Structure formats: structure tokens, C-alpha cells
Amino acid sequence: MRSPRPLTAGFWVPAALGVALAVALVLSGLGQEAWQRGYDLAVYRDGARDLLAGRDVYLRETYRGHWFVYPPFAAVLFLPLVLLPAAVDLVVWDAVLVAVTVWAMLRVTRAVGAAGGLLGGLGVAFVALSDPFREALVLGQVSPLVVVGLVVGCLYGGRGGAVLAGLSGAVKVTPALVVAAVVNRRARWWFASAVAVVGAAATLVGVLVAPRSAASYFGSLLWDSARVAAPGTTTNNSLAGAFAHAGLPTWPATVLSVPLVLLVVFVAWRCDWLERQDRLRYGLLVSLVTCLVSPVTWSHHALAAPIAAVALFAWGRFRPLVALAAVPWLLPVLHWGVAAAETRPVSLLVLVVLLALPRRAREVPA
């Protein structure tokens, strides 16, 4: 196996500048609402406090009418937040998000043959400056960790990768679609079964630690998407949101979800699990499809979209189309409103189709 290309200044300079600019934009408050700063992180911290107090973590409503909506296992993972002073928790959390995302992008750019040079550095900068990542930094969101766990977990492909993907599914349910890899003969025992075991074990931990909350969540709340938001909410980027924004009923989105999930199964079956680029494509595809089929998809849920755009651009196929599909993810959806929310599902569909296309004999970046 070839050793990785050394990281040059051509990589680190644009990557560092992109991350620094993203952080500066977040600190400036540009394109943000006043309530957003650390809002989701406060919800996680309150959920952890309720867990410690033995209360049902799903009964606390925020001043904006939101709730803790993750499985009980997520509340267990958020317990360390209780130890952090409120004045610094967002700084610490965002530092983790930046470090993990840059680490993940280094793995992704290496997998697509773009690490070490300008193209890889620009890819890191693009993801850092994308609206999904910047929104996650503002809110103190866990979504980048979930997306990275799923995508890099598939990229690694083995038992270690299964731990990452399994934990992602245990924290946010929808990434559990990755177990569709069970239809792949090579991935069945090496990866998919391990994902299921890790996810089930983590879920069981949540049930044992918070039985009352688990009864609430798995008994009814898991299926209540209205608890998150109405499909017509301006910042919803899912298929259901696209239909609602157009003034149409949302049931066609449910119908379209079936072929999209079947596409994931088909790609899993066809995937050459020994090829890391195929595993990366599969992980990105799973993440993007879950964004499309979920009733509500916020911008920070879709971090896989800019990552997929970087990978597809590096592979060198349909670059003009990939660049066009990437544009909506640079625009802050809160300010572009329905215009961004309508174009993003289209972008997701384009990226899904491009990821699902049969790869050439060997995809080498230009």
C-alpha cells in the first residue's frame, strides 16, 4: 500500500485559513439570530441534568418551544457537560467539533487522493465554511460528530469503523440505516453485524440508566416528528420540507423515501467493501439519504453534503454539476429562507445520484 502523501503548505494554508474564517464568522454573529448561540448545547446540558436528577429528560420545554429529542443514550453521553462551567462549555465543545471535523476531512481527502495538496486544503476550507458546519458551531450541535462517526466509520470499514457508525446510530437513530450493509457479503460480519451490536449495546445502556425516559422515547416520542418541528418550517431541508414549502401535501415525500432507501440497499450490495473509496461513497450516501427521508432536516444535519461535494469533485466526474450542487450549502438558510430550503433537497438528490453511479475502473483526482 502506498504511504500517504506528505501534507504540504498548499494543503495546510487554505485549510487553516478556511477554519479561521469560519470561526471568525461565528464569533462575529454574522448571519445568526441572537437566540442561536449555544442554544442546542444548553438543551443537551439540561437533558444531562435531568438524567442525573432522575427526571424524564423529555419533559423539559425550552423558552422557544423545543425539547430534548435524542435517545436516552445521548443524554448519558452529554453528562460531562454538567462538569463544565456554562461560560466555557460552548468554547470547549466547538474546539472538539473543529478538531474532529478537520481530522475527518484529512481522512476523506486522503481516501480520494486529494490530501497533501491544494485541492485537499480547499476541500477542508469549503467544509469548514459551509452553512451546516458554521450552524453547528453556533448552536453547539452534536450533528457533526454523528455525521463524522457514520462517514469515517464506513471509510474505516472494519470493527473499529463499526464502533463509530454504531455509536452514531445510537445517538441519532437515522444513521442506523447503515446496517443495510448486511446485504454485502464482505461487510456482513466484518462491519454491519458489529454496527448492530454496538448500537444495540449503547441503546441498552440508555434504557438501563434512564428507564422512564426510555419508556417515553421508544413508546411514542420516537415516532412524533411534530415534536421536532412542522415540515413547513422554513429551515427544513428534507423532501417533506420541499413539498411543504411548495404548498403541496407531504405524502409524496414518504413515497419517494422507499426508492431512496432501496437505492442504499442496492449500493450496499454492489459495493466492493475492500475498496475504501467504495466504503466512503456508501457512508456519504447513507447520510445524505437519511437527510432526504427524515421528516425534518436542519442544516447541521447535512454536513455530509459539503463533504460529498469535496469527494466527488476530487474524483473528477461531473465537476460543473458538483460545483453547482455545492453552492446552496454555503448560503445561510436563515437568511435565504425558502430559496435555500427548496434548492437544498435538489442538491441532496443530485449528490445521491452521483454517489450511486457506478464508479470508473479507477477514480483518480486530476
C-alpha positions in Angstrom: 0.0 0.0 0.0 1.3 3.4 -0.9 2.2 5.7 2.0 0.1 8.9 2.3 1.3 12.0 0.5 3.0 14.4 2.9 0.9 17.4 3.9 2.3 20.5 2.2 1.8 24.2 2.8 -0.5 24.0 -0.2 -2.8 21.9 2.0 -2.4 23.5 5.4 -2.6 27.1 4.4 -6.0 27.1 2.7 -7.3 24.6 5.3 -6.2 26.8 8.3 -7.5 29.9 6.6 -10.8 28.3 6.0 -11.2 27.1 9.6 -10.0 30.5 10.9 -12.5 32.4 8.7 -15.3 30.1 9.8 -14.5 30.7 13.5 -14.3 34.4 12.8 -17.7 34.4 11.1 -19.3 32.5 14.0 -17.8 34.9 16.6 -18.9 37.9 14.5 -22.5 36.9 14.8 -23.0 37.5 11.0 -25.9 35.6 9.6 -27.1 34.5 13.1 -30.1 35.1 15.2 -29.4 36.2 18.8 -31.1 33.1 20.3 -28.9 30.6 18.4 -25.6 31.0 20.3 -25.2 27.8 22.3 -28.9 27.0 22.2 -28.7 23.3 21.4 -25.8 22.8 23.8 -27.9 24.2 26.6 -30.6 21.6 25.7 -28.1 18.8 25.9 -26.8 20.1 29.3 -30.3 20.4 30.7 -31.0 16.9 29.5 -28.0 15.6 31.3 -29.0 17.4 34.5 -32.5 15.9 34.3 -30.9 12.5 33.8 -28.8 13.0 37.0 -31.9 14.1 38.9 -33.8 11.0 37.8 -36.3 13.0 35.8 -37.8 12.2 32.4 -35.4 14.0 30.1 -38.3 14.6 27.6 -40.5 16.7 29.8 -38.4 20.0 29.8 -39.5 22.5 27.2 -37.2 25.4 26.2 -38.4 29.0 26.0 -38.6 28.6 22.2 -40.8 25.5 22.5 -38.2 22.9 21.8 -37.4 19.6 23.6 -34.7 17.1 24.0 -35.3 14.8 21.1 -32.4 12.3 21.1 -32.4 8.8 22.5 -31.6 8.3 26.2 -28.1 7.1 25.4 -27.3 10.6 24.1 -28.2 12.1 27.4 -25.7 9.7 29.0 -23.0 10.9 26.6 -23.8 14.5 27.5 -23.2 14.0 31.2 -19.7 15.5 31.1 -21.3 18.8 30.1 -22.6 19.2 33.6 -19.0 19.5 34.8 -18.2 22.4 32.5 -18.9 26.0 33.5 -21.6 27.5 31.3 -19.2 30.3 30.4 -16.8 27.9 28.6 -18.8 24.9 27.6 -19.5 26.2 24.0 -15.8 27.1 23.5 -14.7 23.6 24.6 -17.5 21.9 22.5 -16.7 23.9 19.4 -13.0 23.2 19.7 -13.9 19.5 19.7 -16.1 20.0 16.6 -13.3 21.8 14.8 -10.6 19.2 15.7 -12.8 16.2 14.9 -14.0 17.6 11.6 -10.5 18.6 10.4 -9.3 15.1 11.4 -12.2 13.5 9.4 -11.6 15.7 6.4 -7.9 14.7 6.4 -9.0 11.0 6.2 -11.6 11.8 3.5 -9.2 13.8 1.3 -6.6 11.0 1.7 -9.1 8.4 0.6 -10.0 10.4 -2.5 -6.3 11.1 -3.3 -6.5 14.8 -2.6 -4.7 15.1 0.7 -1.3 16.9 0.8 -2.1 19.5 -1.9 -4.2 22.5 -2.7 -7.3 20.6 -3.7 -7.4 18.8 -0.3 -6.8 22.1 1.6 -9.5 23.8 -0.3 -11.8 20.9 0.5 -11.2 21.3 4.2 -11.8 25.1 3.9 -15.1 24.5 2.0 -16.5 22.2 4.6 -15.4 24.5 7.5 -17.1 27.5 5.7 -20.3 25.5 4.8 -23.5 26.5 6.5 -24.0 23.1 8.1 -20.7 23.3 10.0 -21.0 27.0 10.9 -24.5 26.5 12.2 -23.3 23.6 14.3 -20.6 25.8 15.8 -23.2 28.5 16.6 -25.7 26.1 18.2 -23.2 23.8 19.9 -24.6 20.9 17.9 -23.7 17.2 18.1 -24.6 16.6 14.4 -21.0 16.9 13.0 -19.9 14.2 15.4 -22.7 11.9 14.3 -22.0 12.5 10.6 -18.3 12.0 11.0 -18.9 8.9 13.0 -21.0 7.4 10.2 -18.9 8.5 7.3 -15.4 7.8 8.8 -16.8 4.6 10.3 -17.7 3.4 6.8 -14.4 4.6 5.4 -12.5 2.5 8.0 -14.9 -0.4 7.3 -13.8 -2.8 9.9 -14.7 -3.4 13.6 -13.2 0.0 14.6 -15.3 1.7 12.0 -18.3 -0.3 13.1 -17.9 1.2 16.6 -18.0 4.7 15.2 -21.0 4.0 13.0 -22.9 2.1 15.7 -22.5 4.9 18.2 -23.7 7.4 15.6 -26.9 5.4 15.2 -27.4 5.1 18.9 -27.1 8.9 19.3 -29.4 9.9 16.4 -31.3 6.7 15.2 -31.4 7.6 11.5 -27.7 6.7 10.8 -28.7 3.2 11.7 -29.7 2.8 8.1 -26.0 2.0 7.6 -26.8 -1.6 8.7 -28.1 -2.1 5.1 -24.5 -3.1 4.5 -25.6 -6.5 5.9 -26.6 -7.4 2.3 -22.9 -7.2 1.3 -21.2 -10.5 1.8 -17.9 -9.0 2.8 -19.4 -6.3 5.1 -22.0 -8.6 6.7 -19.8 -9.9 9.6 -16.9 -7.6 9.3 -18.9 -4.4 9.7 -22.8 -4.5 9.6 -23.2 -7.0 12.4 -20.8 -5.2 14.6 -22.6 -1.9 13.9 -25.9 -3.6 15.1 -24.3 -5.0 18.2 -22.6 -1.7 19.2 -25.8 0.3 18.5 -27.9 -2.2 20.5 -25.5 -2.2 23.4 -25.4 1.6 23.5 -29.2 1.8 23.4 -29.4 -0.7 26.2 -27.1 1.5 28.3 -29.5 4.3 27.8 -32.5 2.2 28.8 -30.8 0.9 31.9 -29.6 4.3 33.1 -32.9 6.1 32.2 -35.8 3.6 32.1 -38.5 6.3 32.5 -37.1 8.4 29.7 -36.6 5.3 27.5 -40.2 4.3 28.0 -41.3 7.8 26.9 -38.9 7.9 23.9 -39.4 4.4 22.4 -43.1 4.2 23.4 -44.2 7.3 21.5 -41.8 10.2 21.1 -39.5 8.4 18.5 -42.4 8.5 16.0 -43.6 12.0 16.8 -41.8 14.2 14.2 -44.1 17.2 15.1 -42.2 17.4 18.4 -39.2 18.5 16.4 -40.9 20.9 14.0 -43.6 21.1 11.4 -42.4 20.0 7.9 -43.2 23.5 6.5 -40.7 25.2 8.8 -38.6 27.5 6.6 -35.2 25.9 7.6 -36.3 22.3 6.9 -34.1 20.8 4.1 -35.8 17.4 3.8 -38.0 16.2 0.9 -41.1 16.7 3.2 -39.9 20.2 3.7 -39.5 20.8 0.0 -43.1 19.7 -0.7 -44.5 21.7 2.2 -42.6 24.9 1.1 -44.2 24.5 -2.3 -47.6 24.4 -0.7 -48.1 20.7 -1.5 -49.0 17.8 0.7 -46.0 15.9 2.1 -47.1 12.3 1.5 -45.2 12.1 -1.8 -42.0 12.6 0.2 -42.9 9.4 2.1 -43.5 7.6 -1.2 -40.2 8.8 -2.6 -38.4 7.6 0.6 -39.0 4.0 -0.4 -36.9 4.0 -3.6 -34.2 6.1 -1.9 -33.8 3.5 0.9 -33.9 0.7 -1.7 -31.1 2.6 -3.5 -29.0 2.5 -0.3 -29.6 -1.3 -0.1 -28.6 -1.7 -3.8 -25.4 0.3 -3.5 -24.6 -1.6 -0.3 -25.0 -4.9 -2.2 -22.9 -3.7 -5.1 -20.2 -2.1 -3.0 -16.7 -3.5 -3.2 -16.1 -3.4 0.6 -12.4 -4.0 0.1 -12.1 -0.6 -1.6 -12.0 2.4 0.8 -13.4 4.7 -1.9 -16.5 2.5 -2.2 -16.9 2.4 1.5 -16.7 6.2 1.7 -19.3 6.6 -1.1 -21.6 4.3 0.8 -21.2 6.2 4.1 -21.9 9.5 2.4 -24.9 8.1 0.5 -26.4 6.8 3.8 -26.0 10.1 5.5 -27.5 12.1 2.5 -30.5 9.7 2.1 -31.3 10.0 5.8 -31.4 13.8 5.3 -33.8 13.4 2.5 -36.2 10.9 4.1 -36.3 12.4 7.6 -39.5 14.5 8.2 -37.3 17.4 9.4 -33.7 18.0 8.4 -31.9 21.1 9.7 -28.8 22.5 8.0 -26.4 21.0 10.6 -27.8 17.5 9.9 -26.5 17.7 6.3 -22.7 18.1 6.9 -22.3 15.1 4.6 -23.4 17.2 1.7 -20.3 19.5 1.5 -18.1 16.5 2.4 -19.7 14.6 -0.5 -19.2 17.5 -2.8 -15.5 17.6 -1.9 -15.1 13.9 -2.6 -17.0 13.9 -5.9 -15.1 17.0 -7.1 -11.8 15.3 -6.2 -12.8 12.2 -8.2 -13.1 14.4 -11.2 -16.5 13.4 -12.5 -19.3 15.9 -13.4 -17.3 18.7 -11.7 -19.5 21.5 -13.0 -22.6 19.8 -11.7 -21.0 19.0 -8.4 -19.9 22.6 -8.0 -23.4 23.8 -8.7 -24.9 21.3 -6.2 -22.4 22.6 -3.6 -23.5 26.3 -3.8 -26.6 26.0 -1.6 -24.5 24.7 1.3 -22.5 27.9 1.5 -25.7 30.1 1.9 -27.1 30.6 5.5 -30.5 29.2 5.3 -31.9 31.5 8.0 -31.3 34.5 5.7 -32.0 32.9 2.3 -35.1 31.2 3.7 -37.3 29.1 1.4 -34.9 29.8 -1.6 -32.2 27.8 0.1 -34.6 25.3 1.7 -36.0 24.4 -1.8 -32.7 24.1 -3.5 -31.0 22.0 -0.9 -33.2 18.9 -1.3 -32.4 19.1 -5.1 -28.7 19.4 -4.2 -29.0 16.3 -2.0 -30.8 14.4 -4.7 -28.0 15.3 -7.2 -25.3 14.3 -4.8 -27.1 11.0 -4.1 -27.4 10.1 -7.8 -23.7 10.9 -8.4 -22.6 8.8 -5.4 -24.7 5.9 -6.6 -23.4 5.9 -10.1 -21.1 3.0 -10.9 -17.5 4.2 -10.4 -15.0 4.1 -13.2 -12.2 1.5 -13.2 -10.2 3.8 -11.1 -11.1 7.3 -10.0 -8.0 9.4 -9.7 -8.3 13.1 -8.9 -6.9 15.4 -11.6 
